[in-house]
Amino acid sequence: MNNSWRIAGSSAAALAVGLMAAPANAQAEQAAEAETADSPAPEGGGNTIIVTAQFREQSVQSIPIAISALDSQLLQDKRIEDIAGAANLAPNVQLSSGAGNFGGMAAIFIRGVGQSDPHFAVEPGVGMYIDDVYYGVLSGSVFDLMDVDRIEVLRGPQGTLSGKNSIGGSVKLFSRRPGPNAEAFVEIGYGSRNSMLGRAATNVTLADNLFARISIGAKRSDGYVDRLDYGCATGDDSLGTGRGGVDCKIGEQGGQEVVGGRVSLLWNPSSVVENLLVADVTRDRSQNPATQLLTSNPAWTGGRDYRTDPGSYTNYENYLSVPRGGSSVGIPYALSDKTPVDSWGVSNKLDIDLSDSIALTSITAFRSSDSTFNSTLESSPASILDQVWNLNHEQFTQELRLSGVVGDLLDWTVGGYYYDASGTSGGRVTLSGGLAEGGGGLNLDILFLDPVKTTSKSAFVHTVWHPLSGVNVTAALRYTDDRKSFTFNRYDLDGSPHPTLGSLTDFTGLFNGDRLDYRLGINYEASSDFMAYAQVATGYKGGGVNPRPFIDTQVVPYDPEELTSYEAGFKTRFADRRITLNGAVFYSDYANFQATLLRCDSLSPFPGFPCTQSTNVGDAEIKGAELELTAEPIDGMNIDGSLGYVDFKYKDVDPATSITLGMTNVYTPRWTASGGIQYAVDLGRSGTLTPRVDINYRSRVEGDVVNLPISSLPPRGVLGASIKWQSAEGDWQAQLSVSNLTDKYYLNSTGVRRAAPYFTGVGIVAPPRTVMFTIRRNFD
């Protein structure tokens, strides 16, 4: 590992994708296509899902890695609407939406490894892909499942198996492909809080060898947390807005308003050439995340208690930046109550069979996204820390692969990957002053504009050897070279260098790093229904420079993360393939763990000085186990379930971070479990009626790397239920579904600012019970 970094000042004054999963290209083959030698046709009631996790089509049961494959039928049965609901079905996976009080953003963790910081300068620990195109930003990553074929959740480092190096794992969405069949569907729905959705897709044959698929979708809903006028609700008119009605309501949080579409063209100019061109667009005008104030410093709020009753789905957020308490600073302004996200992309996937044993694949993609977050630290009129934060991101990716076979001895893939991204982080931050620990104070009302440039180049080779019947040996390597450039600017409201932070004008930080990753494994197929495997694999997440400095001393580099994972597992089917049971155990050595800290006194002029620092906090070890089950014990009954256990322990930590050895990582519950059961009642010529019940469980989850009681989320189990009618011909479906069946109040995530005098904590509130009725018409 070689790392270098440089910080330089100029002579001037030295200092989120789309929501709708509008995929950039389509690689997924329909699981109903002809089975390969790796995936014999199932007997009994078993289903075979074809995946491409190892660059070629294989049955999920024949791949010697921990992977969960969710097909479109299961997603429809469970009435899962977005990637958050889908990913959480897999063991040891935690995907929390709205983390950090930023809408449309997902905090994704697999086996204790992930990333909750939405800044595109901080690499995700879990790679998000749509049709093998990597998404380099977490903003806008709570994708809606508009026209999906399947989802693959790969657990453990994927350095030699994915376009971009993914240290913790990958979540991959694959959309439905165009084809010659006259396939189409229309779906509409209505539910709680005036929820409405509409989706449609159709195949169009343009010529004998040219096919199109058009997909569109939209959804909207009212919010589920009411924003109340503080003066109206409490009688303290000095902090009121005068906008509240009889019920004192001035707005909502948590509502959705999203529309998107995709057009894909599949061209087969010859029997050995296939080209898929895709364009997509998404427009999101959803409300800001639903929040509730958990705690705050009464000295800062003038003794007022801005909390509302827990479980009331209310707060006093007014989105007015009018500093209260310690001092007034800057010019009051209004923040938006929405989180707009605009994204679009184009991609092209070219497959050429060069011979009977060699194939070339090229995946070229460009994506652009623009997200604006309107966030207040405390979700109240206090105006402790308000910000309007815009993330503009563009990325170009190119992957080139050459795959082949050498008789019955070897399957091989060699390739290269190029990632080039440019982004700008800009906006306004208003931080009210006051006494800080040790004396002093700070008033800030600043504009910032921080361009970031990232380039990553990789070369990889993946081989699977077959020395003996039933024995396969995997050997793979990947070399990665990363280059990152950061430029920081802090301005006064008139656009001139800020009088206090003026040193952060055209201030530059650079990061360079490279890494060699590997994967070695062996698996034994005792029969077509039993396989055992063992492997060791490494992963890498690039380093960088702290992307949010307030002063030049906070512009410091951090090193890449490194992970070595040891894993053993099995995959089996029995009882005439009516039962599938897969399991794995793993141990990971985790070095240079990265985290975002909200306090860094060693880099600041006085204790409690504002800080948001990306840094390495220490080393850890992670061990755990996983089980996945699908079963059809009798005709018409389907059962699915998963169970995960993960134990994250620090081996050493930097004491300056305030993290101690007994703490654990954020969004890493020790236990995860999910399960569902359904039974299709045959109504003869009237079709089928299928009731279903689902449960999802998470043990305690920490919301801050410095574990505090206020940021800890208690264990929770959430129930869902549905009943679906389908006509005998399968062309009509009607479904009534209920999520959060028991109307349980719980938080998806928390955000805590620990530094005095700004100590405050906010929770992101999960939706209450939601009922949805949908009607779907399928056309063949």
N, C-alpha and C positions, 0 to 999 in steps of 0.2 A: 504494500500500500504506500503510495506516494501522495502527499498532500502539500499544497503550498497556498499561501494567501498573502494578499498585499492590500494595504489601505493607503489611499493617497488623497490629498486635497488639491483643489484647483486654485489658481491665483484669484479667482472671483471672491472666494471666502471659504476656504476649505471646509464642510459638512455635505359568474359562476357558471355552463353547459346546460345545457338544457335540461330542462326537467323532464321533458317528455320522452326521454330515451329515443330521440330521433336518431337512430344509429347512423354512423358514418359509412359503413359498408356492411355487406351481408355475406357470411361464410357458412352459416348453419345449414346442414342438409336435414331434410325431414327424417325423423326417426323411423318413419314407416317405409323408408326406402329399403332396397335389397340389403340383406345382412351380409357383412363381410365375414372372412374366415375367423376374425377375432370375436365375432358376435353371432353365434348360432341362434336360430329362431327359438324363442323361449317356449317351454312347455307349460302346461297348466295355466295359471292366471298371471304369470310373470310378465313384466314389461321390460324391454331393452331400450335404453337411451343411448344414442350414438353421440359421442363427444369428440372434440379435436384438441384435447389438452396436450397431446404429444405430437402436434403438427400433422396428424393423420387421423382418419376416422376410425374409432375403436369403440367397442362397448365399454361403458363406464366400469363394468365389472372386470375388465381385463387390464385396466391401467393401474400400475403399482404405485399410486400416490393417493393421498387423502383428498377426495373430491366428492362434492354433493352436486347432483344434477337434478334440476327441477324442470319438468316439461310444462308446456302451456296448459295441458289438461289439469294438472295438479294445481297450478296457479289459479285457474278459473274455479276449480272446486273450492279452494280456500278463500276465494274472493280477495286475492292479494293485488293491490293497486300500484305499489311502487317497490323499488328495489330494497327499501328498508324492511318491509314485511317479508320479502322473499329471502334475503340474506340471513335473517334471524331464524330461519328454519334449520340452518346448518349448525352442528355442534361447535361450541367455542367461537362463535361469531357474534359480535355485538355491533350493530349499526344503529346509531342514534341520530335522528334528524334535529336540525335547529341547534346543534351544539354551539356553545359560546354566544348564544343570543344572536346568531346569524342565520337568517332564513335560507331555505333551499340548500343547506350545507349539511353534509353527512360526516359524522365521526365514525370511522370504520376500523374495527380491531378484529384480528384473527389470532387466536392463541396468544393473546396478550401483546401483540405487536400491531401498531397502527399509527394514526395521526388524527388529531382533533383540531389542528390549526388550519383555518381556511386559506391562509396566505399562500399564493402559488409559489412563492420563493422557498417554502418549506415542502419538501417532497412527501407525498403520501406514503405511508408504510404498507398500505394495501393498494394494489393497482386496480383501477376501474377501467374496464374495456367494454366497448360495444362493437361486436363483430371484429374483434382483434385489433381495433384502433384504441390506443391508450389515451385516456383523458388526464391531462396534467394538472387539473384544478379540482378542488373539493367543492367550490361554490357551484350551486346548481346541480349537485350530484345525487340528489334524491330522485332518481329517474322514475318517470311513470312508465308502466308496462303497457304500451300502446298496442303493439303488434309483434309480440315476442314469441319465439319458437321455444327457447329454453334458456336457463341460467345455469352457469357452472360456477361453483364456489370451490376454489382450490386453496387448501390450507397448507401452510409452511412455505419456506422460501421458494420463489419461482424464477430465480435468476437465469436458468438455462431453458425456461419453458415459455417465457412471455416476451413481448416486444420490448418493454421497458423493465429494468430490473425491479422486482417487487419482493421486498425482504420478508413481509409477513404473509403474503398470499395474494390471490387475485379473485375478483368478482367479475365474471364475464357474461354479458348479455348477448344473445344471438337472435336476430330478427328473422322473420319469415321471408323467404326468397321469392322472387317472381318465378313463374313457371307457366307451362302451356295449359295447365288445368284451369278451368273456369271457376276459380275459388274466390269467394267474397263473403263478407259479413257486415252487418250493421248492428250496433248495440247502443241502447239508450238506458238511462237510469235516473232515478230520483230518490232522495232520502232526507235524513235529518239535516236540519239547519239549511234548508233549501239547496241541498247538494244536488247537482245535476252533472251528468256525464254523457258524452256522445263519442262513439268511436266507429270507424268504418275502414275497410280495406278491400281492395279488389285487384285481381290479376287482369291484365290486358295483353292480348296477343297482337303485336304490331306487325310481325312478319313471321315466316316459318322458323326463323332463328333469332328473333328479337322479342323479348317479353318485358313487360313493365308491371310493377306493383305500386299502387298508390295507397298511402295510409294517412289518415287524419284523425285527430282526437282533440277533445276539449273537456275541461271540467271546471266547475266553480262551486263554492260553498261559502256560506256566511261563517264568520268567526265564532269561536266558542268561549273566548274570554272577553268579558265586557270591560271597556275602559271607562271608569267613572270620574266625573269631575270632583276633585278633592273638596273644593269649597262647597259645592252643592251637597255632597254626601256627609260632610262633617260640620258645616256651618262656619268654617274658617274661610271667609271670603277673600282674605288676603292672598290665598294661593289658588283661588278658583279661576276658571277661564270664562265663566259666564255663558258657556255653550251647552251645559247640561239641560236636558228636558226634565219632565216630571220624575223619571227614574234616574236622573243624573248621568245617564249614559252619553258619552261623547264619541265613542267608536268601539272597534273590536280588534281582536288579534286572532290569528290562526286560520283565517279564511283563505280560500284558494281561488285563483283565476288564471288558468293556463290553457293555451292553445298551441298546437304544433302539427307538423305534417312532414311527410317524407315521400320521395319518389325514387324508385330504384329501377334500373334498366339492366337486364341480363341479355348478353349477346353471345351467341355461339356461332362464330363464323366458320368453324370446322369442328370435326369430332374431337380434336385435341386442344382446342383453344376455347376458353370461357372468360368473359369479361363482365364485371359487375360495377356499374357506376351508380352512385347514390348521392342525393342532395337532401338536406333536411333543414328545418328551421323551427325554432321554439320561441314563444313570447309568453313570459310569466309576469303577472302583476299581482301575485299573492300578497296577502297582508303579512306584516312582520310576525315573528314567532310569538306564540301565546306564552306569556311570562307571569310570574308572581314573585313579589319581593319576599325573601326569606328572612333577612336580617339586615340591619344597617346601624351605623354609629349614631346614637341619639345626640351626641354633642355636635355632630355635623348638621343634623337635620333640625337643629333648634329645639330639640325635645319632642318634635312631632313623630308620631308613629305612622309611617306610610304603608304599613302592611295591611292587607285585607284578610278576612277570615280564611284560614287554610281550607281548601276544598270548595271555595265559593266561586271559582272561575271568574274572578274580578281582580282589577288592580287600579291604581291611580295614575297610570301613564298618560301624559298629555302631549308628548312629543314637542314640547316647547323648551328650548334651551335658554333658561333664565336662571343664572346662578343664584343659589341661596346659601346662607350660612356664612362661612368664613369671610368671603369678600365677593364682590361682583366684578366681572371681567368680561371684556369683549362686548359684542353686539348681540342682543337676543335674536334668535331666529327659530323658525319652525322646521322640524324634521318630518319627513314623509312617514306615513303609517304603512307603507308598502315596501317590498323588497323586489324591485324590478330586475329581471334577468332576461337578456336577449342573447340567443346563441344560434349559430348556423354552421354548417359544415358540408364539405364535399369529399368524396373519396372514390378511389378506383382500385379494384382488386382484379388482377390478371393471373389466370392459371393456364400454363402451357405444359402439355405432356410432351417432353422432348423425345422420349422413347417409351418402351413398355415398362422401363424400370426407373426412369428419372423424370421428375416434374419440377417446374419452376413456378414460384409464386411471388408476385409483387403486390404490395399493399401501400398505396400512396394516399395521404389524407391531409386536409387542411381544416382547422377548426378555429372559430372565433367566438368569444363570449364576453359579455359585458354585464357586470353585476353591481348593484349599489345597495349597500347595507346602511340602514338608519338605526343606530343602536344607542340606547342610554344604559349606563351601567346599572342603574338601580330601579328602573321601571316605575318611576314616581316623579313628582314635580321637583325633586331635590336638585337636579342638574349637577350631579357630582362629576360625571364624565360623559359627555355626549360626543358622538361622532357620526359624520357622514363619510362612508368609506366606499370608494369606487374601485373595482378590480376589472381592468380591461386586459384580456389575455388572447393571444393568437399563437397557434402552434402548427408546425409542419412536421409530419412524420413520414418516414420511408422505411419499409421493411422489405428485404429481399431474401428469399429462401430457395435453396436447391435441395430437393429430397429424393432419395432413391433407396433401392434394395440391392443387396448382393446375394442372389440366390435365396437360400433358406438360412443363411448365416447372419445377415446384418441388415438392419434398417438404419438409415443415416439421414441427417439434416445438417446442412451448413448454411450460415446466413449472416446478414448484417442488419443493423438497426440504426437509424439516425433520427434524432429528436432535436428540433430547433424551436424555441419558444421565446416570445417577447411579451412582456407585460408591463403595465403601469399600475401602481398602487397610489391612489391619490384621494384627496378629500379635505375634510376639516375636523379638527379635534378641539373641543373646549373642555378644559380641566380647571375647575374652580380652585382657588387658592385656599389657604388656611394654615394653621400651625401643623407642622409635621413633627414626628418624633425627633427629639434633640433640638428642636427649635427651627426657625426658618419657615419659609412657605414659598409657594409658586403659583402664579397666575398664568395660564396659557390659553390662548385662543389663536390657533395656528392653521395655516394651510400647508399641505404636504403633497409632494409629487415625486414618486420614487420609481424610476424605470428599472426593470430587471431583465437580464438577458441570460438564457440558459441554452447550452448545447451539450448533447450527450451522444456519443458514438459507441457502438458495441459490435462485437463479432462473436459468433457462437457456433458451437458444434454439438450435436446431440446424437448419440448412437445407442442402439439396442442390439446386443449380440445374442445369438441363439446357439450356444455351444452344444447343448443336449436337449433332447425332447422334453418339453415342459419347463426348461430352465432358461431364463433370460437375464442378461447382465446389462445394466445401463451405465454408460459413462458419458459425461457431458462437461463442457467448459464454456465460460463466457468471460470475455474481457470488456470492461467498460471504462470509458474516459469521459469525465465530466468537466465542463467549464461554465462558471457562473460569474456574472458581473452585476453589481449593485450600485446604484447611484441614489444619494439621498439629498432632498431639498426641503428646508423648513422656512416658510414665508410668513410674513405678517399679512393681515387681511387686505392690505393694499398691494400685495405682490412683491414687496421688497424683502430682502433677507430679514429674518426675524431678529429683533434686537437682543434677545436672550440666547436663541439657538442658531444664530447666524453662521456659526462655524459649520453647520450642517447644510451647506450650499454647494452643490456639485461635489459632494464628498463621496468617494468611490471605495468600494470594497470588492475584492476578487477572491474567488475560490477555484482551485484546480485540484482534481483528484482522479485516481484510477484504481481499478480493482479487478482481480481475477477470481471468479467464482466457479464452483464445481458441483457436480452431483454424481455420486456413485451408488449403485443399488443392485440388488439381485432379487428376483422373484421366482417362485416355483408354482406351476399350475399342476396340481395333482390330478385335476380333472377339469372339465369345462365348467364345473360349478364350485371349484374351490381354488383359491390362489392365496399364497402368503408371500410377504415381501419385507425387505429391510433396506434402509438407505441412509446415507448421510448427504446433506446438502447445505450449501452456504448461501447467504444473502447479503445484500449491501443496500444502504440508503444514503445517498449523497449528502455531504456536508454543505456548508454555506457560510453566510455572514448574517448576523442578527438583523432581520428585516424591518424592525420597528424601533430604532433608537430615538430617544428624546434629545440626547446630547452626543457629542462625538466620542466620548469615552465608552459609550454603549455600542459602538460599531466594532464588534469583536467577532472573530470566526468561531465556528464549531465544526467538529470532525464528523466524518461519516459514521453511521452505525454499521456494525458487523454482527452477523448471526450465523452460528453453526448449529444445525438441527439434526438430531439422530431420531429415526422413526422406524417402527416395525408395525406391521398390520396384516389383516387378512380380509378377504372378500369371499362370501359364500352364498350359495343358493341351495335350498333343499325343499323337501315336501313337494316334489314335482314342480319345483321352482315357484311355488306359491309364497315362499318366504325368502327374503333377501336380508342378510345380516352382514354388515361391514364394521370393522373396528380397527383402532390404531392406538398406539402409545407413542409418546415423543418426549424428548429432552432437548432443550435448546440452551446454548451458551450465547448470551446477549451482551455485546461489548459496545461501549460509548453510546449508551442509551440517550436519545435526544428528547428534550421536553421544552415546553414554553413556560417560563417562570414569570410571575407578575411582581416580582421583587428582586432587585439586584443591588444591594447596598454597596458592594465592593466596587461597582462601576459608577456610582452616583456621588454627587457632592455632599449629600447628607442622608441619613437613614429615612426611609419612607419616600424618597424622591421617586416620581413615576417611572415605571420601567415595564417593558414587555420584552423578555429576552429569550431567544431560542439558543439552547446551550446543551452540552453533554453533562449529564448529571451522575453517571456511574455505570456499573456493570450489574447484570442480573442473570439468574438462571430461571428457566421456565420448564415445567414438566406437566404432563397431563395425559388424558385418555379420552377416547371418543367412541361412540357406538351409533350406528344408524340402522333402522329397521323399516322394511316395507313388507306387507303381508296381505294376502287374499285368502283367509282361512276357509271361506265358503264363497261360492259364486255370488257376486254382487256386493260383497263386503270388502272394503279396503281400509287398511290401517297403515299409518306412517308415523315414525317417531325418531327422535335423536336425543342423545344425552352426551354432554361434554363436561369435562373437569379440567381446570387449569390452575396451577399453583405458581404465581409469579413472586420471586423473592430476589431482593437486591443482595449482591455480594459485597459491593462497596459503593459508597455515594460521596459526593462532594458536600462536606458539611455546610458550605456557604449557601447551598440551595434550600436549606431547612428540611430536606427530605431525610428520613431516618430509615434504618435497615428494616424496621418492622412494617413499613408502608408497602403498598402495592401500586401497580400502574392504573391509570384511569381507564374506564370502560372495559374492565377485565373482570367480569363476575367469575367467582370460583366455579359455580355450577350454572350450566345452561341446559334447558330441556324444552322440547316441543313435541307435540303429538296430535294426531287427529284420527277420527274414525268416521266412516260413512257407509251407508247401506242403500243400494239401489233397489227399490221396490218395483217389480215388474207389473205394469198396469195393462199389459196386453197391447191392444191397438191404440190405447190412450197414452202410451209412452212409458216413462219411468219417473218415479218420485224418489229423490235422494236426500234424506236428512243427513246433516254432518255436524260434528262438534270438534273444536280445536282448542288447544291450550298452549300457551307459551310462558315459560318460567325463566326468571333471572334471579340469582342470588344477589347479595349486596354489591353495588357498583360505586366506585369512587369517581367523583366528578372533578377532582383537582389532584395534581401530582403530589402536592403537599396535603395528605389526607386529613380532612377536618370533618367533625360531625355534621356541620352545616352543609357540606358539599357531598355527603354520602347519601346514596339512594338506597332505601331499604329493599329487601327481597320483594318480588312481586310475581304473581301469576295472573295472566290475563286470558279470559275465555272468549271464544267466538263461536257462532253457530250459524247455520244456513239450511235452507231447504230449496232444492232445485227440481223443477219439472223440465223434462225433455220429451219432445214428441217422438213417436215411434220411428220416424224417418230421420231424426236428428237435426232437422232444419230449424226447429223452434226451441228456444230455451227461455225459461223465466226463473229468476232466482231471488229469494228474499234472504238477506244476510244481515247479521248483527255482529259488529265488533265491540270489544269491551262490554261483553254481555251483562256483567254485574255492575256496570257503571262505576268502576273503580277509579278513584282519583289517584294519579301518580305522576311523577316527573320523568321526562325522557332524559334530561341532563341538567346540570347546574353550572353556574358561573360565579366564582367568588373572587373578589379583590381584597387581598388580605392586608395590604399596606395601610397604615394609619395616615391621614384621618379618614381614608376612603373605604374603610372596612364595610363591605356590603356583599350580599349574596342573593342571587336570582335563580329561580328554577324555570325550566322550560316545561310547560304543562302538556301532558298527553291529552288527546281528545277524549271526551266522555263517550258514553254509549252512542253508537252511530248505527242507524238502520238504513239499509239501501235496498231498493227494488230495481232489478234490471230485466230487460227483455232483449234477447239476441236472436237475430235471424241469420242463418247460415245459407249460403248459396253454393252449389256445386256445378 
